[in-house]
Amino acid sequence: MTVYAVSNDLMDGSKLRAGLADVVVVRSGLELEDATMVTVDLRVTGALEAALATGARVIAYGSHVDEEALAAAIVAGAEALPRSVFFRRLRDGTIG
C-alpha cells in the first residue's frame, strides 16, 4: 500500500508522518505513482484533481469556513473534512 500526503505546510507534514505509517509527503500532485490512498490539503492548487486521477482513495482537508471547497471535493469524489476533524482523526488513528 502506497500512501501519499500532498501538503506544502511543514507542520502538516510532521503531523502526517506521525499519524500515518510509511506515508510519503509530497508538495504537488505530480508525484503520486502507485498511490492507494492520498490525503490532500485543499490549499495545494491542482492536487485534488491529480489525486483523484490516480483512482486511489482520496481524503481532502481544508478550512472549516471554506464550505464551498469542501463540498466541491466531495462532489468530485473525495472524502472531505475540515482540518481540525482531519487532524483529530489522524491523531486518533481513524484515518488510514
C-alpha atoms as an extended CHARMM CRD file, in Angstrom:
* protein
*
        96  EXT
         1         1  MET       CA              0.0000000000        0.0000000000        0.0000000000  PROA      1               0.0000000000
         2         2  THR       CA              1.4360000000        3.3750000000       -1.0120000000  PROA      2               0.0000000000
         3         3  VAL       CA              0.0840000000        6.3260000000        0.9520000000  PROA      3               0.0000000000
         4         4  TYR       CA              0.8190000000        9.8680000000       -0.1590000000  PROA      4               0.0000000000
         5         5  ALA       CA              0.0760000000       13.1830000000        1.5020000000  PROA      5               0.0000000000
         6         6  VAL       CA              0.0500000000       16.3360000000       -0.6120000000  PROA      6               0.0000000000
         7         7  SER       CA              0.8670000000       19.3740000000        1.5160000000  PROA      7               0.0000000000
         8         8  ASN       CA              3.1450000000       22.4030000000        1.3700000000  PROA      8               0.0000000000
         9         9  ASP       CA              2.8070000000       23.0260000000        5.0980000000  PROA      9               0.0000000000
        10        10  LEU       CA              5.7740000000       21.7890000000        7.1640000000  PROA      10              0.0000000000
        11        11  MET       CA              3.6730000000       21.3660000000       10.3280000000  PROA      11              0.0000000000
        12        12  ASP       CA              1.0830000000       19.3570000000        8.4200000000  PROA      12              0.0000000000
        13        13  GLY       CA              3.8810000000       17.1870000000        7.0480000000  PROA      13              0.0000000000
        14        14  SER       CA              5.1340000000       16.4400000000       10.5580000000  PROA      14              0.0000000000
        15        15  LYS       CA              1.6420000000       15.5570000000       11.7780000000  PROA      15              0.0000000000
        16        16  LEU       CA              1.0200000000       13.3590000000        8.7370000000  PROA      16              0.0000000000
        17        17  ARG       CA              4.2860000000       11.4620000000        9.2350000000  PROA      17              0.0000000000
        18        18  ALA       CA              3.4300000000       10.9260000000       12.8960000000  PROA      18              0.0000000000
        19        19  GLY       CA             -0.0890000000        9.7100000000       12.1480000000  PROA      19              0.0000000000
        20        20  LEU       CA              0.3000000000        7.5550000000        9.0310000000  PROA      20              0.0000000000
        21        21  ALA       CA              2.7740000000        4.7090000000        8.7650000000  PROA      21              0.0000000000
        22        22  ASP       CA              5.0330000000        4.8600000000        5.6940000000  PROA      22              0.0000000000
        23        23  VAL       CA              3.3940000000        7.9990000000        4.2920000000  PROA      23              0.0000000000
        24        24  VAL       CA              5.2500000000        9.8620000000        1.5460000000  PROA      24              0.0000000000
        25        25  VAL       CA              4.7070000000       13.6160000000        1.8650000000  PROA      25              0.0000000000
        26        26  VAL       CA              4.9220000000       15.4640000000       -1.4550000000  PROA      26              0.0000000000
        27        27  ARG       CA              4.4710000000       19.1020000000       -2.3990000000  PROA      27              0.0000000000
        28        28  SER       CA              2.4490000000       18.6400000000       -5.5750000000  PROA      28              0.0000000000
        29        29  GLY       CA              0.0220000000       16.1920000000       -7.0690000000  PROA      29              0.0000000000
        30        30  LEU       CA              2.5060000000       15.3120000000       -9.8000000000  PROA      30              0.0000000000
        31        31  GLU       CA              4.3150000000       12.6810000000       -7.7140000000  PROA      31              0.0000000000
        32        32  LEU       CA              1.5560000000       10.1770000000       -6.9420000000  PROA      32              0.0000000000
        33        33  GLU       CA              2.6720000000        6.9990000000       -8.6940000000  PROA      33              0.0000000000
        34        34  ASP       CA              1.0790000000        3.7480000000       -7.4700000000  PROA      34              0.0000000000
        35        35  ALA       CA             -0.9900000000        5.5210000000       -4.8080000000  PROA      35              0.0000000000
        36        36  THR       CA             -3.5480000000        3.5090000000       -2.8810000000  PROA      36              0.0000000000
        37        37  MET       CA             -4.5280000000        6.4260000000       -0.6300000000  PROA      37              0.0000000000
        38        38  VAL       CA             -3.8390000000       10.1430000000       -0.8980000000  PROA      38              0.0000000000
        39        39  THR       CA             -4.5220000000       12.8800000000        1.6250000000  PROA      39              0.0000000000
        40        40  VAL       CA             -4.7770000000       16.3200000000        0.0670000000  PROA      40              0.0000000000
        41        41  ASP       CA             -4.5230000000       19.7860000000        1.5530000000  PROA      41              0.0000000000
        42        42  LEU       CA             -7.0840000000       21.7060000000       -0.4930000000  PROA      42              0.0000000000
        43        43  ARG       CA             -4.7820000000       24.7570000000       -0.4660000000  PROA      43              0.0000000000
        44        44  VAL       CA             -2.4320000000       22.9910000000       -2.9090000000  PROA      44              0.0000000000
        45        45  THR       CA             -3.5570000000       24.0270000000       -6.3720000000  PROA      45              0.0000000000
        46        46  GLY       CA             -4.3460000000       21.1090000000       -8.6690000000  PROA      46              0.0000000000
        47        47  ALA       CA             -3.5700000000       18.4570000000       -6.0560000000  PROA      47              0.0000000000
        48        48  LEU       CA             -7.1460000000       17.2360000000       -5.6280000000  PROA      48              0.0000000000
        49        49  GLU       CA             -7.5810000000       16.6510000000       -9.3380000000  PROA      49              0.0000000000
        50        50  ALA       CA             -4.2380000000       14.8590000000       -9.6020000000  PROA      50              0.0000000000
        51        51  ALA       CA             -5.0400000000       12.6690000000       -6.5980000000  PROA      51              0.0000000000
        52        52  LEU       CA             -8.4660000000       11.7240000000       -7.9500000000  PROA      52              0.0000000000
        53        53  ALA       CA             -6.9160000000       10.8150000000      -11.3100000000  PROA      53              0.0000000000
        54        54  THR       CA             -4.9020000000        8.0510000000       -9.6090000000  PROA      54              0.0000000000
        55        55  GLY       CA             -8.0420000000        6.0940000000       -8.7190000000  PROA      55              0.0000000000
        56        56  ALA       CA             -6.8350000000        5.8910000000       -5.1070000000  PROA      56              0.0000000000
        57        57  ARG       CA             -8.8930000000        6.6570000000       -2.0230000000  PROA      57              0.0000000000
        58        58  VAL       CA             -8.6560000000       10.4390000000       -1.5670000000  PROA      58              0.0000000000
        59        59  ILE       CA             -9.1820000000       12.2560000000        1.7150000000  PROA      59              0.0000000000
        60        60  ALA       CA             -9.1090000000       16.0390000000        1.3380000000  PROA      60              0.0000000000
        61        61  TYR       CA             -8.9710000000       18.5520000000        4.1530000000  PROA      61              0.0000000000
        62        62  GLY       CA             -9.4020000000       22.2870000000        4.2860000000  PROA      62              0.0000000000
        63        63  SER       CA            -10.6000000000       25.2310000000        6.2860000000  PROA      63              0.0000000000
        64        64  HSD       CA            -13.9160000000       24.7390000000        8.0630000000  PROA      64              0.0000000000
        65        65  VAL       CA            -15.0550000000       28.1270000000        6.7730000000  PROA      65              0.0000000000
        66        66  ASP       CA            -14.3880000000       27.1700000000        3.1470000000  PROA      66              0.0000000000
        67        67  GLU       CA            -17.5410000000       25.0900000000        2.8660000000  PROA      67              0.0000000000
        68        68  GLU       CA            -17.5480000000       25.5730000000       -0.9050000000  PROA      68              0.0000000000
        69        69  ALA       CA            -14.1450000000       23.8980000000       -1.3670000000  PROA      69              0.0000000000
        70        70  LEU       CA            -15.0650000000       21.0260000000        0.9610000000  PROA      70              0.0000000000
        71        71  ALA       CA            -18.3660000000       20.4700000000       -0.8530000000  PROA      71              0.0000000000
        72        72  ALA       CA            -16.6550000000       20.6250000000       -4.2560000000  PROA      72              0.0000000000
        73        73  ALA       CA            -14.1400000000       17.9780000000       -3.1320000000  PROA      73              0.0000000000
        74        74  ILE       CA            -16.9930000000       15.6690000000       -2.1280000000  PROA      74              0.0000000000
        75        75  VAL       CA            -18.7870000000       16.2110000000       -5.4380000000  PROA      75              0.0000000000
        76        76  ALA       CA            -15.5210000000       15.4530000000       -7.2690000000  PROA      76              0.0000000000
        77        77  GLY       CA            -15.2770000000       12.0870000000       -5.4890000000  PROA      77              0.0000000000
        78        78  ALA       CA            -13.0960000000       12.6720000000       -2.4410000000  PROA      78              0.0000000000
        79        79  GLU       CA            -13.8370000000       12.3440000000        1.2270000000  PROA      79              0.0000000000
        80        80  ALA       CA            -13.5270000000       15.8740000000        2.6220000000  PROA      80              0.0000000000
        81        81  LEU       CA            -13.0750000000       17.0330000000        6.1910000000  PROA      81              0.0000000000
        82        82  PRO       CA            -12.3910000000       20.2940000000        7.9790000000  PROA      82              0.0000000000
        83        83  ARG       CA             -8.7090000000       20.4990000000        9.0010000000  PROA      83              0.0000000000
        84        84  SER       CA             -9.4780000000       20.1500000000       12.7110000000  PROA      84              0.0000000000
        85        85  VAL       CA            -11.5300000000       16.9890000000       12.1960000000  PROA      85              0.0000000000
        86        86  PHE       CA             -8.9660000000       15.5250000000        9.7820000000  PROA      86              0.0000000000
        87        87  PHE       CA             -6.0310000000       16.0080000000       12.1650000000  PROA      87              0.0000000000
        88        88  ARG       CA             -8.0190000000       14.8260000000       15.2000000000  PROA      88              0.0000000000
        89        89  ARG       CA             -8.9080000000       11.6160000000       13.3590000000  PROA      89              0.0000000000
        90        90  LEU       CA             -5.3150000000       11.2710000000       12.1870000000  PROA      90              0.0000000000
        91        91  ARG       CA             -4.1200000000       11.5920000000       15.7930000000  PROA      91              0.0000000000
        92        92  ASP       CA             -6.7710000000        9.0850000000       16.9490000000  PROA      92              0.0000000000
        93        93  GLY       CA             -5.7350000000        6.6040000000       14.2760000000  PROA      93              0.0000000000
        94        94  THR       CA             -9.0870000000        6.5650000000       12.4850000000  PROA      94              0.0000000000
        95        95  ILE       CA             -7.6770000000        7.7520000000        9.1540000000  PROA      95              0.0000000000
        96        96  GLY       CA             -5.7410000000        5.2490000000        7.1870000000  PROA      96              0.0000000000
